[in-house]
Amino acid sequence: MPLRHKSAQKRARQTVTRTEYNKHYKAKLRTALKKVLSAKTKAAGEKDLISAVSVLDKAATKRIIHKNNAANKKSALTRHVNKLK
């Protein structure tokens, strides 16, 4: 279906741009989460947790993920790090 209206064409361009931006940010987010979960020691986990919380907060602020989703992930990661020895 061809885009005949200027506004529809612009919207299609914006969607492509935003999709690429969101993909990049979600990949960054997944990497930060995996880094925390793969930590072997509590010290390393705490260090990675700080950066992961920062990435989660930024993603929630930019509405890439919902703020409650970010809060739930932060809670789960904190519990995981606290269990490490």
SERO-4910 file (N, C-alpha, C, O; in steps of 0.05 Angstrom, whole numbers):
BEGIN
 pado doro    nc1    nc2    nc3   cac1   cac2   cac3    cc1    cc2    cc3    oc1    oc2    oc3
  Met    A     17    -24      0      0      0      0     18     25      0     32     30     20
  Pro    A     17     40    -22     35     64    -23     25     86     -4      1     89      1
  Leu    A     45    100      6     38    123     24     34    148      7     53    159     -4
  Arg    A     10    156      5      3    178    -13      3    205      1      7    226    -13
  His    A     -1    206     26     -2    232     40     25    238     52     40    221     61
  Lys    A     31    264     52     57    273     63     59    266     92     81    258    101
  Ser    A     38    268    107     39    262    136     45    233    141     59    225    160
  Ala    A     33    215    124     38    187    126     67    180    119     79    162    132
  Gln    A     78    193     99    106    189     92    124    197    114    144    183    121
  Lys    A    118    220    126    135    230    148    133    210    172    154    204    185
  Arg    A    109    202    178    106    183    200    121    157    196    133    146    214
  Ala    A    122    148    171    137    123    165    166    128    169    180    110    179
  Arg    A    177    151    161    205    157    165    211    159    195    232    148    204
  Gln    A    194    171    210    199    174    239    198    147    253    214    141    271
  Thr    A    180    130    244    178    103    255    204     87    251    213     74    270
  Val    A    216     89    228    241     75    222    263     85    240    278     70    252
  Thr    A    265    111    243    286    124    260    282    116    289    302    108    302
  Arg    A    258    117    299    253    111    327    257     81    333    267     74    354
  Thr    A    250     64    313    254     36    317    283     29    320    291     13    337
  Glu    A    300     41    303    329     37    305    340     46    331    356     33    344
  Tyr    A    331     69    340    340     80    366    332     62    389    348     56    406
  Asn    A    307     52    389    297     35    410    312      8    410    318     -3    431
  Lys    A    318     -3    386    332    -28    384    360    -25    397    369    -43    412
  His    A    373     -3    391    400      2    402    399      4    432    415     -8    446
  Tyr    A    379     18    442    377     22    471    370     -4    485    380    -10    507
  Lys    A    352    -20    473    344    -46    486    367    -65    486    370    -81    504
  Ala    A    384    -65    465    407    -82    464    427    -74    487    438    -91    500
  Lys    A    430    -48    491    447    -38    512    436    -47    539    452    -54    557
  Leu    A    410    -46    542    397    -54    567    401    -84    572    408    -92    595
  Arg    A    397   -101    552    400   -130    555    429   -137    563    434   -154    579
  Thr    A    448   -123    551    476   -127    557    482   -121    586    496   -136    599
  Ala    A    472    -99    596    476    -91    623    464   -111    643    476   -117    663
  Leu    A    440   -121    636    427   -141    654    443   -167    654    447   -179    675
  Lys    A    452   -176    631    467   -201    629    493   -199    644    503   -219    656
  Lys    A    505   -175    644    531   -171    658    527   -175    688    544   -187    701
  Val    A    505   -165    699    500   -168    727    494   -197    734    504   -207    754
  Leu    A    478   -210    718    470   -238    723    494   -257    721    494   -279    733
  Ser    A    514   -250    705    537   -268    701    560   -262    720    580   -275    719
  Ala    A    556   -243    738    577   -236    757    582   -259    776    563   -272    785
  Lys    A    607   -265    782    614   -287    799    617   -279    828    610   -295    846
  Thr    A    626   -255    833    630   -246    861    610   -223    867    600   -210    849
  Lys    A    606   -219    893    587   -198    901    598   -170    894    583   -153    886
  Ala    A    624   -166    897    636   -140    890    633   -133    861    625   -111    854
  Ala    A    637   -153    844    634   -148    815    605   -144    808    598   -127    792
  Gly    A    587   -159    822    558   -156    817    548   -128    825    532   -116    811
  Glu    A    558   -118    848    550    -92    857    559    -70    838    545    -51    833
  Lys    A    583    -73    828    594    -54    809    577    -53    783    570    -32    773
  Asp    A    571    -77    773    554    -79    749    526    -70    754    512    -59    736
  Leu    A    516    -75    778    488    -67    785    485    -37    784    464    -28    775
  Ile    A    504    -22    792    502      7    791    499     17    763    481     34    757
  Ser    A    514      6    744    512     14    716    485      4    704    473     18    688
  Ala    A    476    -19    712    451    -30    701    428    -14    711    409     -9    696
  Val    A    428     -5    736    406     11    747    405     38    732    384     48    726
  Ser    A    428     49    725    430     74    710    417     70    683    401     87    674
  Val    A    424     49    669    413     43    642    383     39    644    368     48    627
  Leu    A    374     24    665    345     20    668    330     46    672    309     50    661
  Asp    A    341     63    689    328     89    695    326    106    670    306    119    665
  Lys    A    348    106    655    348    122    630    327    111    610    313    127    596
  Ala    A    326     85    608    306     73    589    278     79    598    260     84    581
  Ala    A    273     79    624    246     85    634    239    115    629    217    122    623
  Thr    A    259    132    633    255    161    629    248    167    600    232    184    594
  Lys    A    262    152    581    257    156    553    234    140    542    229    139    518
  Arg    A    220    126    560    196    110    554    202     87    535    185     79    519
  Ile    A    226     76    537    233     53    521    222     28    535    213      9    522
  Ile    A    222     29    562    208      9    578    191     24    598    196     47    604
  His    A    171     11    609    154     23    629    168     26    655    186     10    662
  Lys    A    161     47    670    176     52    695    172     30    716    190     24    731
  Asn    A    149     16    715    145     -6    734    162    -30    725    172    -45    742
  Asn    A    165    -34    699    182    -55    689    211    -50    698    225    -69    706
  Ala    A    220    -25    697    247    -18    706    250    -24    736    270    -35    744
  Ala    A    230    -17    751    230    -21    780    232    -51    787    247    -59    804
  Asn    A    216    -67    773    216    -96    777    243   -108    771    253   -125    785
  Lys    A    255    -99    749    281   -110    740    303   -102    761    320   -118    767
  Lys    A    302    -77    770    321    -67    790    319    -84    816    339    -91    828
  Ser    A    295    -90    824    290   -105    848    301   -133    845    314   -144    863
  Ala    A    295   -146    822    304   -173    818    335   -174    816    347   -193    827
  Leu    A    347   -155    803    376   -155    801    389   -150    829    409   -163    835
  Thr    A    377   -133    845    388   -128    872    386   -153    889    405   -160    903
  Arg    A    364   -167    887    361   -192    902    382   -213    893    393   -227    909
  His    A    386   -214    867    406   -232    856    434   -226    867    449   -244    875
  Val    A    441   -201    866    468   -192    875    471   -198    905    493   -206    914
  Asn    A    450   -193    921    451   -198    950    455   -227    956    466   -234    978
  Lys    A    447   -245    939    451   -274    944    479   -283    938    487   -305    947
  Leu    A    494   -267    922    521   -275    915    539   -275    940    534   -260    959
  Lys    A    561   -290    939    580   -291    961    606   -278    954    624   -277    970
***
